[in-house]
Amino acid sequence: MELDWSALGQVAAVSLGVTVAVVVVFALGVLGLSRKEDARQGGGGSSALGRAQAALCFLACAAVVAYGIYLIVPQFH
């Protein structure tokens, strides 16, 4: 049995990169919710902008998770 170490390294690198990207996008979504709350409590700023940022970020995270499930489950292919 022979392992293709370069392919294994590529998979590990892509997995790490996607994981970091999803965590950053999720954190930006939480930041958007925080901005919405600050705008609501402080009376200034736009709460719609924070809500839109949070919605887009959480939607992007859900899309990445759905794509991962699509890749794992063979009945979806």
Secondary structure, 3 states (H helix, E strand, C coil): CCCCHHHHHHHHHHHHHHHHHHHHHHHHHHHHHHHHHHHHHHCCCCHHHHHHHHHHHHHHHHHHHHHHHHHHCHHHC
